[in-house]
Amino acid sequence: MSTQTLTLKREKSPVTNTPKSIQAKTPQEAPQQPKKKNKADVHAKKKQHRIDRIAQHWTLFSEPEAKPLMIGIKEAMITEVKDKGLDIPESHIKQGLHSYISRKAYLKALTLGGNRFDMHGQPNGEVTPEQQSIAEQELIEWLKK
């Protein structure tokens, strides 16, 4: 009886003039990645969307210039929603107000002083000198960033 011997034979790779280290580094055709969105732009759009949701019900928020808001406007808006049966959740009011007052334009309006306004654009109270100075400090801090 004869024994058979098994051997492993490697196939020879095609001969190229390019070294292996360079071959591995050559870029392959990668699919085009969608362009990343600028985080600041996305954030600004979200803020504006929140403001627009409350501007549908109260014209003060659709005006191009920011105006100082009356003290207690959130509660007044929530009360009006309940009284008139408007279809706007309390969370949208809170988010819209937060987005409105956390803008540079709003801080600048506070630093100028003058009247505060209710949700219908009617004067209701005044900005105190103390509130003006606080707004100035916040604006200075914002500009340092």
C-alpha positions as CSV (number, residue, x, y, z in Angstrom):
1,M,0.0,0.0,0.0
2,S,1.2,3.4,-0.8
3,T,0.7,6.5,1.4
4,Q,-0.3,9.7,-0.2
5,T,1.2,12.9,1.0
6,L,-0.9,16.1,1.0
7,T,0.8,19.4,0.4
8,L,-0.5,22.9,0.4
9,K,0.3,25.0,-2.6
10,R,-0.2,28.7,-2.6
11,E,-1.4,30.5,-5.6
12,K,1.0,33.1,-6.6
13,S,-0.4,36.7,-6.6
14,P,-0.1,38.7,-9.7
15,V,3.2,40.5,-9.9
16,T,3.0,44.3,-9.8
17,N,5.6,46.9,-9.6
18,T,3.9,48.7,-6.7
19,P,5.0,47.6,-3.2
20,K,2.3,46.1,-0.9
21,S,2.4,49.0,1.6
22,I,1.4,51.5,-1.1
23,Q,-1.2,49.1,-2.5
24,A,-3.0,49.0,0.8
25,K,-3.1,52.8,1.1
26,T,-4.7,53.5,-2.3
27,P,-8.1,54.9,-1.7
28,Q,-11.0,52.9,-2.9
29,E,-14.0,54.5,-4.4
30,A,-16.0,55.5,-1.3
31,P,-19.6,56.5,-1.6
32,Q,-20.2,60.2,-1.2
33,Q,-21.0,61.2,2.3
34,P,-23.8,63.7,2.8
35,K,-22.4,67.1,3.9
36,K,-22.6,67.5,7.6
37,K,-24.9,70.2,8.9
38,N,-23.5,73.1,10.8
39,K,-24.7,72.6,14.4
40,A,-25.2,76.4,14.9
41,D,-27.5,76.5,11.9
42,V,-29.5,73.5,13.1
43,H,-29.8,75.0,16.5
44,A,-30.9,78.4,15.1
45,K,-33.6,76.7,13.0
46,K,-34.9,74.8,16.0
47,K,-35.1,78.0,18.0
48,Q,-36.9,79.9,15.2
49,H,-39.3,76.9,14.8
50,R,-40.2,77.1,18.5
51,I,-40.8,80.8,18.2
52,D,-42.9,80.4,15.1
53,R,-45.2,77.9,16.9
54,I,-46.3,80.5,19.4
55,A,-46.2,83.3,16.8
56,Q,-49.2,81.6,15.1
57,H,-51.3,82.6,18.1
58,W,-49.7,85.8,19.3
59,T,-48.5,88.5,16.9
60,L,-45.8,89.9,19.2
61,F,-43.6,87.0,18.5
62,S,-43.8,87.4,14.7
63,E,-42.5,91.0,14.7
64,P,-38.9,91.4,13.3
65,E,-37.6,93.3,16.4
66,A,-37.4,91.6,19.8
67,K,-39.3,93.4,22.5
68,P,-39.0,93.1,26.3
69,L,-41.8,90.8,27.6
70,M,-44.0,91.5,30.5
71,I,-43.3,89.8,33.8
72,G,-45.6,86.8,34.1
73,I,-46.2,86.4,30.4
74,K,-46.0,82.6,30.5
75,E,-48.8,82.3,33.0
76,A,-50.9,84.8,31.0
77,M,-50.4,82.9,27.8
78,I,-51.3,79.6,29.5
79,T,-54.4,81.1,31.0
80,E,-55.4,82.5,27.6
81,V,-54.9,79.1,25.9
82,K,-57.2,77.5,28.5
83,D,-59.8,80.3,28.3
84,K,-60.0,80.3,24.5
85,G,-59.5,76.6,24.0
86,L,-56.5,77.1,21.7
87,D,-54.7,74.1,20.4
88,I,-51.2,74.8,21.7
89,P,-49.6,72.6,24.4
90,E,-48.0,74.3,27.5
91,S,-44.7,72.8,26.5
92,H,-44.7,74.7,23.2
93,I,-45.3,78.0,25.1
94,K,-42.4,77.3,27.4
95,Q,-40.1,76.3,24.6
96,G,-41.1,79.2,22.5
97,L,-40.6,81.7,25.3
98,H,-37.3,80.2,26.2
99,S,-36.1,80.4,22.6
100,Y,-37.4,84.0,22.3
101,I,-35.6,85.3,25.5
102,S,-32.4,83.5,24.9
103,R,-31.5,85.5,21.8
104,K,-29.0,88.4,21.5
105,A,-31.7,90.6,20.1
106,Y,-33.8,90.2,23.2
107,L,-30.9,91.0,25.5
108,K,-30.2,94.1,23.4
109,A,-33.9,95.2,23.7
110,L,-33.7,94.8,27.5
111,T,-30.5,97.0,27.6
112,L,-32.4,99.8,25.9
113,G,-35.0,99.8,28.6
114,G,-38.5,101.2,28.1
115,N,-41.8,99.4,28.0
116,R,-42.4,95.7,28.4
117,F,-45.1,94.1,26.2
118,D,-47.8,91.5,26.7
119,M,-48.4,88.7,24.1
120,H,-50.6,91.0,22.0
121,G,-48.0,93.7,21.7
122,Q,-49.6,96.1,24.3
123,P,-47.4,97.9,26.8
124,N,-47.4,96.2,30.2
125,G,-44.8,97.4,32.7
126,E,-41.3,98.8,32.3
127,V,-37.7,97.5,32.2
128,T,-36.0,98.5,35.5
129,P,-32.5,99.9,35.5
130,E,-31.4,96.8,37.5
131,Q,-32.8,94.5,34.8
132,Q,-31.0,96.6,32.1
133,S,-27.7,96.2,33.9
134,I,-28.2,92.5,34.3
135,A,-29.0,92.2,30.5
136,E,-25.9,94.2,29.7
137,Q,-23.7,91.9,31.8
138,E,-25.3,88.8,30.1
139,L,-24.7,90.3,26.7
140,I,-21.0,91.1,27.5
141,E,-20.6,87.4,28.7
142,W,-22.2,86.2,25.5
143,L,-19.9,88.3,23.3
144,K,-16.9,86.9,25.1
145,K,-17.7,83.4,24.0
